């Protein structure tokens, strides 16, 4: 399993892109960044997008990708997968023919650019040869994290945005996780804001790791606020826990 980091930041600044993780060129975890990081040909290879929650920094690449497909007349569709409240928000508040055209019915309802598929928390579905399982996480809006498992049994855990939570650690970490992409948005001094908004700090991350039955082989940190990234990096180092580091835009992770 090869994962390309299109973006990993908790905000958008020059050199910092919102979350998007592309698995083997065709399966995308969150869609905060697509067109800003991928060539045309690379965009056309995306077939499935799994969304953790409907905040703008995790979905804003979807409407532009759909528009690019139509303009290029590529004649294929992309399946967007998420829990029911996430799909409803996308339909009602983004692809609503007001903010953006409804690409779930364009160019026709039977051959639309975007197709929505619901996944329930606790459910496992098959997506392009992968097993994808959704787990509830604790964020300011309905949200789920995911475990993606390939044919070789290699497992990637991705939390999306979450504050202190339980289910994903209790259920997903019963078995070996080869890589875990876990959010840490704020430095320790902003713990109150992190908890209020459904995010983690380095100290809160340590407490979450203590809940895991089996600790992942490597923990990769996503979603740091760029204004605090140096502090967060230093606080992660001071945890003195092996195999934890911040991600980098454009890096490729081999699992």
C-alpha positions as CSV (number, residue, x, y, z in Angstrom):
1,X,0.0,0.0,0.0
2,X,1.5,3.3,-1.1
3,X,0.0,6.5,0.5
4,X,0.8,9.9,-1.0
5,X,0.3,12.9,1.3
6,X,-1.5,15.5,-0.7
7,X,-2.0,17.7,2.4
8,X,-1.8,17.2,6.1
9,X,-2.3,20.7,7.6
10,X,-5.1,21.9,9.9
11,X,-5.3,25.2,7.9
12,X,-4.4,26.5,4.5
13,X,-1.3,28.7,4.0
14,X,1.4,28.8,1.3
15,X,3.1,25.5,1.6
16,X,0.5,24.0,3.8
17,X,-2.4,22.1,2.3
18,X,-5.5,20.6,4.0
19,X,-5.8,16.8,4.5
20,X,-5.8,14.4,1.6
21,X,-4.2,11.0,1.5
22,X,-4.1,9.1,-1.8
23,X,-3.8,5.3,-1.6
24,X,-2.2,3.7,-4.7
25,X,-3.4,6.5,-6.9
26,X,-7.1,5.7,-6.8
27,X,-8.5,5.8,-3.3
28,X,-8.5,9.1,-1.5
29,X,-8.9,9.6,2.3
30,X,-10.5,13.0,2.7
31,X,-10.5,15.6,0.0
32,X,-9.1,18.9,1.4
33,X,-6.5,18.9,-1.3
34,X,-6.8,17.4,-4.8
35,X,-6.2,19.9,-7.7
36,X,-3.5,21.8,-5.9
37,X,-1.3,18.7,-5.7
38,X,-2.3,16.4,-8.5
39,X,-1.8,16.7,-12.3
40,X,-4.8,16.2,-14.6
41,X,-3.9,12.6,-15.3
42,X,-3.5,11.8,-11.7
43,X,-6.9,13.4,-10.9
44,X,-8.6,11.2,-13.5
45,X,-7.3,8.0,-11.7
46,X,-9.2,8.8,-8.5
47,X,-12.2,6.4,-8.3
48,X,-13.2,6.5,-4.6
49,X,-13.1,9.2,-1.9
50,X,-13.7,8.4,1.7
51,X,-14.7,11.3,3.8
52,X,-14.3,11.5,7.6
53,X,-16.6,14.5,8.2
54,X,-18.0,17.4,6.3
55,X,-15.9,20.3,7.5
56,X,-14.7,22.4,4.5
57,X,-11.0,21.6,4.9
58,X,-11.8,17.9,4.3
59,X,-14.2,18.2,1.4
60,X,-13.3,21.2,-0.6
61,X,-11.4,19.3,-3.3
62,X,-14.6,17.3,-4.3
63,X,-16.5,20.0,-6.2
64,X,-13.4,21.1,-8.1
65,X,-12.6,17.5,-9.1
66,X,-16.1,17.0,-10.3
67,X,-15.9,20.2,-12.3
68,X,-12.6,19.2,-13.8
69,X,-14.0,15.9,-14.9
70,X,-17.0,17.5,-16.6
71,X,-14.8,20.1,-18.4
72,X,-12.4,17.5,-19.6
73,X,-15.4,15.3,-20.6
74,X,-13.7,12.3,-19.1
75,X,-16.9,10.3,-18.9
76,X,-16.3,8.5,-15.6
77,X,-17.6,8.9,-12.1
78,X,-16.2,9.0,-8.6
79,X,-17.8,7.3,-5.6
80,X,-17.9,9.4,-2.4
81,X,-18.2,7.2,0.8
82,X,-19.1,8.5,4.2
83,X,-21.5,8.1,7.1
84,X,-25.1,9.3,6.5
85,X,-24.8,12.8,8.2
86,X,-21.7,13.6,6.1
87,X,-23.3,12.7,2.8
88,X,-26.4,14.7,3.7
89,X,-24.3,17.7,4.5
90,X,-22.5,17.5,1.2
91,X,-25.8,17.2,-0.6
92,X,-27.7,19.9,1.3
93,X,-25.0,22.5,1.8
94,X,-22.4,22.1,-0.9
95,X,-23.7,20.3,-4.0
96,X,-27.0,22.1,-3.7
97,X,-27.1,24.1,-7.0
98,X,-26.4,27.2,-4.9
99,X,-22.9,26.9,-3.5
100,X,-22.0,24.5,-6.3
101,X,-23.7,22.5,-9.1
102,X,-25.2,19.2,-8.0
103,X,-22.8,16.8,-9.6
104,X,-24.7,13.8,-8.2
105,X,-27.1,14.3,-11.1
106,X,-24.8,15.8,-13.7
107,X,-24.6,15.1,-16.6
108,X,-27.5,12.8,-15.8
109,X,-28.9,11.1,-12.7
110,X,-28.1,7.7,-14.2
111,X,-24.5,8.6,-15.2
112,X,-23.5,11.3,-12.6
113,X,-20.0,12.4,-12.0
114,X,-20.4,11.8,-8.3
115,X,-22.0,8.8,-6.6
116,X,-22.7,8.7,-2.9
117,X,-22.4,5.4,-0.9
118,X,-23.2,5.3,2.8
119,X,-21.1,3.4,5.3
120,X,-22.3,2.9,8.9
121,X,-19.9,3.0,11.8
122,X,-18.8,-0.5,12.7
123,X,-19.5,-1.7,9.1
124,X,-16.9,-3.0,6.7
125,X,-17.2,-2.6,3.0
126,X,-15.0,-3.5,0.0
127,X,-13.7,-0.7,-2.1
128,X,-11.4,-1.4,-5.1
129,X,-9.9,-4.5,-3.5
130,X,-9.6,-2.9,0.0
131,X,-11.6,-3.6,3.2
132,X,-12.7,-0.4,4.7
133,X,-14.1,-0.2,8.2
134,X,-15.7,2.9,9.8
135,X,-15.3,3.7,13.5
136,X,-17.0,6.5,15.4
137,X,-14.7,9.3,16.6
138,X,-15.4,12.4,18.7
139,X,-15.5,15.7,16.8
140,X,-17.6,18.9,16.7
141,X,-19.7,17.4,13.9
142,X,-20.6,13.8,13.1
143,X,-17.4,12.1,12.1
144,X,-15.8,8.7,11.6
145,X,-12.3,7.3,11.3
146,X,-11.4,4.4,9.1
147,X,-9.1,1.4,8.8
148,X,-8.1,0.5,5.3
149,X,-6.8,-3.0,4.8
150,X,-5.2,-4.3,1.6
151,X,-5.1,-7.8,0.1
152,X,-1.8,-8.5,2.0
153,X,-3.4,-7.7,5.3
154,X,-1.6,-4.3,5.7
155,X,-3.7,-1.9,7.7
156,X,-3.8,1.9,7.7
157,X,-5.8,3.6,10.5
158,X,-6.9,7.2,9.8
159,X,-8.7,9.2,12.5
160,X,-9.7,12.3,10.5
161,X,-10.4,15.0,13.1
162,X,-11.1,13.8,16.7
163,X,-10.8,14.8,20.3
164,X,-10.5,12.3,23.1
165,X,-12.4,9.2,22.0
166,X,-12.7,5.5,22.7
167,X,-14.4,3.3,20.1
168,X,-11.7,3.5,17.4
169,X,-9.0,2.5,19.8
170,X,-11.0,-0.2,21.5
171,X,-12.1,-1.8,18.3
172,X,-9.6,-1.0,15.6
173,X,-6.5,-1.6,17.8
174,X,-7.4,-5.2,18.6
175,X,-5.2,-6.2,15.8
176,X,-2.0,-4.9,14.3
177,X,-2.1,-1.5,12.7
178,X,0.9,-1.0,10.4
179,X,0.5,2.8,10.2
180,X,-1.8,5.2,12.0
181,X,-2.5,8.7,10.8
182,X,-3.8,10.5,13.9
183,X,-4.6,14.2,14.3
184,X,-2.9,16.6,16.7
185,X,-4.2,20.1,15.9
186,X,-3.1,22.3,18.9
187,X,-0.2,22.7,21.3
188,X,-0.6,21.6,24.9
189,X,-1.3,25.2,26.1
190,X,-4.5,25.2,24.0
191,X,-5.9,22.0,25.5
192,X,-9.2,23.6,26.5
193,X,-9.8,24.8,22.9
194,X,-8.8,21.4,21.6
195,X,-11.3,19.6,23.7
196,X,-14.0,22.1,23.0
197,X,-13.6,21.8,19.3
198,X,-12.9,18.1,19.1
199,X,-9.2,17.9,18.6
200,X,-6.0,16.6,20.2
201,X,-2.8,18.0,21.7
202,X,0.4,16.1,22.2
203,X,-0.5,15.4,25.8
204,X,-4.0,14.3,24.9
205,X,-2.5,12.1,22.2
206,X,-0.4,10.3,24.9
207,X,-3.6,9.5,26.8
208,X,-5.3,8.2,23.7
209,X,-2.3,5.9,23.0
210,X,-2.7,4.5,26.5
211,X,-6.2,3.3,25.5
212,X,-4.9,1.2,22.6
213,X,-4.7,-2.6,23.1
214,X,-2.0,-2.9,20.4
215,X,0.0,0.3,19.6
216,X,0.5,0.9,15.9
217,X,3.9,0.2,14.3
218,X,4.2,3.9,13.5
219,X,2.0,6.9,14.3
220,X,2.0,9.8,11.8
221,X,0.7,13.1,13.0
222,X,-1.7,15.1,10.8
223,X,-3.8,18.3,11.0
224,X,-1.4,20.6,13.0
225,X,-2.2,24.2,12.8
226,X,0.6,25.8,10.8
227,X,0.9,28.7,13.2
228,X,1.8,26.2,16.0
229,X,3.6,23.5,14.0
230,X,7.1,24.1,15.6
231,X,5.7,23.9,19.1
232,X,3.6,20.8,18.3
233,X,6.7,19.1,16.7
234,X,8.8,19.9,19.8
235,X,6.0,18.7,22.2
236,X,5.7,15.4,20.2
237,X,9.4,14.9,20.5
238,X,9.2,15.5,24.3
239,X,6.8,12.7,24.6
240,X,9.8,10.4,24.1
241,X,7.7,7.8,22.5
242,X,9.2,5.9,19.6
243,X,7.8,5.9,16.1
244,X,5.8,9.1,16.3
245,X,6.4,12.0,13.9
246,X,4.7,14.7,11.9
247,X,3.8,14.1,8.3
248,X,5.1,16.3,5.4
249,X,3.2,17.4,2.3
250,X,4.0,15.3,-0.8
251,X,5.8,12.5,1.1
252,X,5.0,8.9,0.2
253,X,4.4,6.3,2.9
254,X,5.0,2.7,2.0
255,X,3.0,0.3,4.2
